Amino acid sequence: MLAQGRPYLAIPGPSVVPDRVLRAMHRASPDIYEGEIVEMTHGLIPSLRQVARTSGAATIYIGNGHAAWEASLSNVLSRGDKVLVPICGHFGRGWAGIARGLGAEVEVIDFGPSSAIDPARVEAALRADRDGRIKAVLAVHVDTSTSVRSDIAGVRAALDAAGHPALLMADCVASLGCDRFEMDAWGVDVTIAASQKGLMCPPGLCFVWFNAKAAEARNGADCVTPYWDWRGRAEPAAFWQYWFGTAPAQALYGLREALDMIEEEGLEQVWARHDRLARAVWAACEAWEQDGPLGLNVPDPDDRSRAITALQLGPGQADALRGWVKRTTGVTLGIGLGREPADAFFRIGHMGHVNAHMVLGVLGAIEAGLGALNIARGPGALEAAARVVAGA
């Protein structure tokens, strides 16, 4: 009975799609050879550069984050090349797997599921690569499975300190438009992201940004195939080369609207909003974990994403809580991903089109669920979150 009404998706992607974006997409298919959509797409590229904070090239692919992994790697690697992958969760392992599938040799540094990348260990691995076989460092900015946020600028500093020429590649699927990210200022050579999280669109589009150093690496890469080749997409001679086929017209109209919303709010304010709302979530969780099994997956606030919060309960309790909250309140929480036992973990997505009443509503639903299931917890969680929202 209480779940009737508009449901709320509090998973870490796909995130809530704003009504403005839905309305922009709700249209008949246009002429994809000339006119409005062609000019609109040309205008998307400067906006995509702005959201990634880069003057480099921006390309759009039809696909998800996994597609962006393959697109990025195929343009800079040859079979037999070596990559270094510092891992903080499921998605770091996934990117490493794509590299192996392309024929690359993969060296992994596993930091576990609750700690960020340690740049000093990355530097040591690079210094040990005396023959310069490592062609790229693949660093996930925010791992969606663990909610760990790593210091990408620190990884660049490690590369520079080691004097190593490897490319720095950053996965920003979960962080772009949520956590502060500065591609050029942080010295990132290749960045990837997707449409369904901080960019507030449905799944289906992914993005690869690259600088001149990465463009030069493309000239010697033998993993690239015609579809993934970013050269035509970055500087298309004809409109169809943006997509290597039919344009995803409705998705592009939605993306235009979403980027307009970010530009209207201002990217700095978008980051500040996500920071405040994340701190409200953490305040509630820190109150709950004072008495009971609930615990934040990432103990150090500096290592926590502003888009996702991963949490642990007792075995079976997370699935029970998710089920109760969805059935009774209409709120869907994220599953445990890449952790064992999976039924002891859940995630809260607070990314993209999200505001204070949405976050406070999710926290209230969780408080009700913990009570209904007789899961022990500390008091004062909602009050603590409200104080953060109020700026106290």
C-alpha positions, 0 to 999 in steps of 0.5 A: 500500500505505501509503495503506491505512487512514483517509485524512486531508483536509488541504485548507482546507475542508471540514475533518475532521468529528469523529466526535461530529458525525457521530454527532449527524447520523446519525439519522432525520428528526425532526418539524420543527414542534415539539419537540426540534429547535425548542428546539435551534435556539433554543439555537444562536443564543446559541452562534453569537453567542458564537463570533463574539463579538457581541451582534447578530443571528445568522441561519442559511441553507442554503447555502455561503459564496457564499450568505452573500455574497449574503445579506449584500449583498442586505440592505444594498445597493440597485442602483447603490450603491457598495462598496469591496473591498480584495482579497488573493486569489481570495475577495475577488474573488469577493465583489466579483463577487457585489456587481457581480451585484447591480447595485452599483458596485465599487471595488477595491484589490488588495493582491496575493496575499501581503500583507494589507490596508493600512488606510492605503490604505483610509482614503485611498479613503474620504477620497476618497469626498467624496460618501459613495457607498461604502455598505460595505467588504467585507473578507475576514479570511482569504483561503482561496486565499492564506492572507493574514490581514488586520487587520479592527480596523485597517480599522475604524480606517480608517473611523473616521479618515476619518469615513466612515459605510460599513458594515464587512463581514467574510468569516470563512468561513476564520477563524471558530473558528480565527483570533481574531475579535471582531465587536463589539470590532473594530467589524464591522457584518456578519459571514459564515461557513460550516459546513465549516471552523473550525466542523467540520461538513459543507458546507451551512450558512452564517451572517450576523451583523449589528448595529443599524446594518446592520439599519437599512441593511436598511430601505432596501435594494432588492436583498433578495428574500424568501429572503435577507431576514434579518429573519424569520430573525433574529426568526422568528414561526414556526420555518419562518422560520429557513430559509424552508422545511424545516429542515436537521435533520441539519445542525443536530444536527451544528452543535449538537455542533460548537458544544458541542465549541468551548464545552467547549474554550473559544474562547480555547483553540481560538484558541491551539491553532490558533496553535501548530499553525500555527507548527509548520507554518511552522517546517517550511516555513521549514526546507524553503525554505532550500534549494530551490524551496518558499516560503511565500506570505505572508512576514510571519508577522503576515499569515498565517492560523492555519487555512491555509498556502499554498505555492509550488513550481516549475511542475508540482511542486505537483501532482506532490507532491499526487498522490504524497502522496495516492496513497502516504500517504493525505493530501490537500493543497489545490490551488493556487487563483487563482494561475498556474501553478496546478500550482506552488501547494498549500495545507495546511489546519490548521483545526477538528478538528485536533491535533498528531499530525495536523499532524505526520503531514501534514508527515511525508507532505510531507517523504517526498513531497519526497524521493521526487520529488527536490525540493530542500529544506532539512534539519530541517523535522520537528525544527523543527515538533516543537520548536514543538509541544513549546513549545521 
